[in-house]
Amino acid sequence: MSQDANTALNKSAHEVHPPGFGACLRHYLVTGVLVWVPLLATWWVASSLINLIDRILLVLPPEYRPSTLLGFNLPGLGVILALMVLFLTGLLLANFLGRQVVALWEAILNRIPLVNSMYSGVKQLLETFLSHDSRSFRKVLLVEYPSKGLWTQAFLAGDPVGEIQQKTASEVLTIYVPTAPNPTSGYVIFVPKDDAVELDMSVEDAMRMIVSLGMVVPAPNKADAAARLAALAAPLPKT
């Protein structure tokens, strides 16, 4: 066999065949799904929250509601009203007189059975999440749970104090281990500090990974994320 024939055979063996109709159809359908499904899901969640918060307008007398004054319903006014109420409440209670009113209000609530435990628990939870100095749910960890050799993604919930820390042989951390795909349920465990591995991924990336059952894996850095996005948006090879 001549050299030209060998060259032709090698060229045909390494030649890339153009994608067929099925591959093109699947590529375009997947691209469309990746564009529309997140948009529709975001719109549905946002509209549901706005409609829920707009129900705060029902506390107003019917003749003073925006739908009556304007003659039509304008979505989002309840959100604006709620933000204004929160802002004005914080503004009024930030001074000395406001703090005294809050102290009196809490003293009254603390005397009511069941209400006092519920109010104090919700307040402590919000203070923990909204505090700038809090470390709660600011870091993502890897811990060996539920047994050695099995690694589980978890969140740093805080540093235990009091009896728990005093009765442990080593310094421990309070770890929240979420369940998938619902991260609002999970387990609170206490792990030695040396046995927890801190990850570089953000809490948002970890949440997406849990909700997606591990299918959405965060990129190690922004360059890899940009490369994945560019590869997804790249057109199919031309015939």
C-alpha positions as CSV (number, residue, x, y, z in Angstrom):
1,M,0.0,0.0,0.0
2,S,1.4,3.4,-1.0
3,Q,2.2,6.2,1.4
4,D,-0.6,8.3,0.0
5,A,-3.1,5.5,0.7
6,N,-1.9,5.2,4.3
7,T,-2.1,8.9,4.8
8,A,-5.7,8.9,3.5
9,L,-6.7,6.0,5.8
10,N,-5.2,7.8,8.9
11,K,-6.9,11.0,8.0
12,S,-10.3,9.3,7.6
13,A,-9.8,7.4,10.9
14,H,-9.2,10.7,12.8
15,E,-11.8,12.6,11.0
16,V,-14.6,14.0,13.3
17,H,-18.0,13.2,12.1
18,P,-20.5,16.1,12.3
19,P,-23.3,15.7,14.9
20,G,-26.5,14.2,13.7
21,F,-30.0,15.6,14.0
22,G,-30.7,14.0,17.3
23,A,-27.5,15.5,18.9
24,C,-28.4,19.0,17.6
25,L,-31.9,18.7,18.8
26,R,-30.8,17.6,22.3
27,H,-28.2,20.4,22.5
28,Y,-30.7,23.1,21.7
29,L,-33.4,21.6,24.0
30,V,-31.0,21.4,26.9
31,T,-29.8,25.0,26.3
32,G,-33.4,26.2,26.3
33,V,-34.3,24.3,29.5
34,L,-31.2,25.8,31.2
35,V,-32.4,29.3,30.3
36,W,-36.1,29.1,30.9
37,V,-36.5,26.8,33.9
38,P,-34.3,28.9,36.3
39,L,-36.1,32.1,35.1
40,L,-39.6,30.6,35.6
41,A,-38.6,29.1,39.0
42,T,-37.2,32.5,40.1
43,W,-40.3,34.3,38.9
44,W,-42.6,31.8,40.7
45,V,-40.8,32.1,44.0
46,A,-40.5,35.9,43.8
47,S,-44.2,36.4,42.9
48,S,-45.3,34.0,45.6
49,L,-43.3,35.9,48.2
50,I,-44.6,39.2,47.0
51,N,-48.2,38.0,47.0
52,L,-47.7,36.6,50.5
53,I,-46.2,39.9,51.9
54,D,-48.8,42.0,50.1
55,R,-51.4,40.4,52.4
56,I,-50.0,42.8,55.1
57,L,-52.2,45.4,53.3
58,L,-55.2,43.6,54.6
59,V,-54.6,45.2,58.1
60,L,-55.5,48.6,56.6
61,P,-59.2,49.6,56.5
62,P,-60.8,48.8,53.1
63,E,-61.2,52.5,52.2
64,Y,-57.4,53.2,52.8
65,R,-56.0,50.2,50.9
66,P,-54.0,51.1,47.8
67,S,-56.3,49.0,45.5
68,T,-59.2,51.2,46.6
69,L,-57.3,54.5,46.3
70,L,-55.7,53.7,43.0
71,G,-58.5,51.7,41.5
72,F,-56.3,48.8,40.7
73,N,-54.0,46.3,42.4
74,L,-50.3,47.1,42.3
75,P,-48.1,44.2,43.4
76,G,-45.2,44.9,45.7
77,L,-46.8,47.7,47.8
78,G,-47.0,45.3,50.7
79,V,-43.2,44.7,50.5
80,I,-42.6,48.5,50.5
81,L,-44.9,48.9,53.5
82,A,-43.2,46.1,55.4
83,L,-39.8,47.6,54.8
84,M,-41.0,51.0,55.9
85,V,-42.5,49.5,59.1
86,L,-39.2,47.7,59.9
87,F,-37.1,50.8,59.2
88,L,-39.3,53.1,61.4
89,T,-39.4,50.5,64.1
90,G,-35.6,50.2,64.2
91,L,-35.3,54.0,64.1
92,L,-37.6,54.5,67.0
93,L,-36.3,51.7,69.2
94,A,-32.6,52.6,68.6
95,N,-32.7,55.4,71.3
96,F,-32.8,55.1,75.1
97,L,-36.6,55.5,75.3
98,G,-37.1,52.8,72.6
99,R,-34.9,50.3,74.5
100,Q,-36.9,50.9,77.7
101,V,-40.1,50.1,75.8
102,V,-38.6,46.9,74.4
103,A,-37.4,45.9,77.9
104,L,-40.9,46.5,79.3
105,W,-42.5,44.5,76.5
106,E,-40.1,41.6,77.0
107,A,-40.7,41.6,80.7
108,I,-44.4,41.2,80.0
109,L,-43.9,38.4,77.5
110,N,-41.5,36.6,79.9
111,R,-44.4,36.2,82.4
112,I,-46.6,34.4,79.9
113,P,-46.1,30.6,79.8
114,L,-45.1,29.1,76.5
115,V,-44.9,32.5,74.9
116,N,-41.8,33.4,76.7
117,S,-39.8,30.4,75.5
118,M,-41.0,30.9,71.9
119,Y,-40.2,34.6,71.9
120,S,-36.8,34.2,73.5
121,G,-35.9,31.3,71.2
122,V,-36.9,33.2,68.0
123,K,-35.1,36.3,69.1
124,Q,-31.8,34.4,70.0
125,L,-32.0,32.6,66.6
126,L,-32.3,35.9,64.7
127,E,-29.6,37.6,66.7
128,T,-27.3,34.7,65.9
129,F,-28.0,34.8,62.2
130,L,-28.0,38.6,61.8
131,S,-25.1,39.4,64.0
132,H,-22.0,40.6,62.1
133,D,-19.7,39.0,64.7
134,S,-21.3,35.6,64.6
135,R,-19.6,32.7,63.0
136,S,-22.8,30.7,62.7
137,F,-23.4,29.3,59.2
138,R,-20.5,31.3,57.8
139,K,-18.2,28.3,57.1
140,V,-18.6,25.0,55.3
141,L,-16.9,22.0,56.8
142,L,-16.2,18.3,56.1
143,V,-16.7,15.9,59.0
144,E,-16.6,12.1,59.2
145,Y,-20.2,11.3,59.9
146,P,-22.0,9.1,60.6
147,S,-18.9,6.8,60.9
148,K,-15.2,6.9,60.2
149,G,-14.3,7.0,56.5
150,L,-17.7,8.6,55.4
151,W,-17.3,12.3,54.8
152,T,-20.3,14.6,55.2
153,Q,-20.8,18.3,54.3
154,A,-21.8,20.4,57.2
155,F,-22.0,23.9,58.5
156,L,-20.3,25.5,61.5
157,A,-23.1,26.4,63.9
158,G,-21.0,27.9,66.6
159,D,-18.7,27.2,69.5
160,P,-20.4,25.3,72.4
161,V,-20.2,26.8,75.8
162,G,-21.1,25.8,79.3
163,E,-21.6,22.1,80.3
164,I,-21.0,20.6,76.8
165,Q,-17.6,22.2,76.4
166,Q,-16.6,21.5,80.1
167,K,-17.4,17.8,79.9
168,T,-15.6,17.0,76.6
169,A,-11.9,16.0,76.6
170,S,-11.0,18.3,73.7
171,E,-12.3,21.5,72.2
172,V,-15.4,20.8,70.1
173,L,-17.4,22.7,67.6
174,T,-21.2,22.7,67.1
175,I,-21.8,21.3,63.6
176,Y,-25.1,21.3,61.7
177,V,-25.4,18.4,59.3
178,P,-28.2,19.1,56.8
179,T,-30.2,16.5,54.9
180,A,-30.7,16.5,51.1
181,P,-32.6,17.8,49.3
182,N,-34.2,19.7,52.3
183,P,-31.3,21.5,54.2
184,T,-33.7,22.8,56.8
185,S,-33.8,19.4,58.5
186,G,-30.7,17.8,59.8
187,Y,-28.7,16.9,62.9
188,V,-26.7,19.0,65.4
189,I,-23.5,17.2,66.4
190,F,-20.5,18.2,68.5
191,V,-17.2,17.4,66.7
192,P,-13.6,17.8,68.0
193,K,-12.1,20.9,66.3
194,D,-9.1,18.9,65.0
195,D,-11.5,16.4,63.2
196,A,-13.3,19.1,61.1
197,V,-11.9,20.1,57.7
198,E,-12.7,23.7,56.6
199,L,-13.7,24.1,52.9
200,D,-13.1,27.1,50.7
201,M,-16.6,27.0,49.1
202,S,-19.2,29.5,50.1
203,V,-22.4,28.7,52.1
204,E,-24.4,29.4,48.9
205,D,-22.5,26.9,46.9
206,A,-22.8,24.3,49.6
207,M,-26.6,24.9,49.8
208,R,-26.9,24.5,46.0
209,M,-24.9,21.2,46.1
210,I,-27.2,19.9,48.9
211,V,-30.5,20.9,47.2
212,S,-29.4,19.4,43.9
213,L,-28.5,16.1,45.5
214,G,-24.8,16.6,44.7
215,M,-25.4,17.1,41.0
216,V,-24.4,20.8,41.1
217,V,-20.8,20.8,42.1
218,P,-19.2,24.3,42.7
219,A,-16.2,25.1,40.6
220,P,-12.9,25.4,42.7
221,N,-12.4,29.0,41.4
222,K,-14.0,31.7,39.2
223,A,-11.8,30.7,36.2
224,D,-13.2,27.2,36.2
225,A,-16.7,28.5,36.6
226,A,-16.2,30.9,33.6
227,A,-14.8,28.0,31.6
228,R,-17.8,25.8,32.3
229,L,-20.2,28.6,31.3
230,A,-18.3,29.2,28.1
231,A,-18.3,25.5,27.2
232,L,-22.0,25.3,27.8
233,A,-22.7,28.3,25.6
234,A,-20.4,27.1,22.8
235,P,-22.2,26.2,19.6
236,L,-22.0,22.8,18.1
237,P,-19.4,22.1,15.4
238,K,-20.5,23.0,11.9
239,T,-20.9,20.3,9.3
